[in-house]
Amino acid sequence: MFSLSSITSLLRPSLFPFRSPITLLTRSRGQLAPRKVKYLKRHKGRVPIPIGGSTRGTTLAFGDWGIRIRGNGMRLSAKQLTTAEDVIKRKLKVWKGAKVWLRCFPDIPVCIKGNETRMGKGKGTFEYWATRLPTGRVIFEIGGVPIREELARQILKQASSKLPCKMEFISRKTLPRLGRLLI
């Protein structure tokens, strides 16, 4: 049934320390990615157009200053969000206790077929994680410590230059937005 060598190898301590499967899975992916998904390939979908009357996600919830999408809604990749967040964190390092809140999360897998590939033969391979953001959705908030408006505006402007859509600077007093309308 079992040979003596296989039993002794089971009883002998391993040369490698125990690693949980979660660390092995998270090693190759980026910082912003869901831990577990049911299907890795999904439909492309459309960016939602807010016409129902809800203003959820268009005002600040945690910080004192923020940026939200002013132009058309877009699909942003996890790499774009991470790059913008790194810019904000680098500039906020001066203030002890300053915080950055990311108000969206990339949970949509984007699959891409290779160049010069003929039609058919199934969907392409997984490429990156993305999120769909409609017009008026808040993306980043900063706060935690008192920051002057000019400095916050400058920091968030540098972060918005890393994103492929038009942004607007908002504060606690800014009105909610329904699509392109201020309410």
Helices and strands as residue ranges (DSSP letters): H 4-11, H 21-26, E 65-69, E 74-77, H 78-92, E 99-102, E 108-112, E 125-133, E 138-143, H 149-160, E 167-171, E 177-178, E 181-182
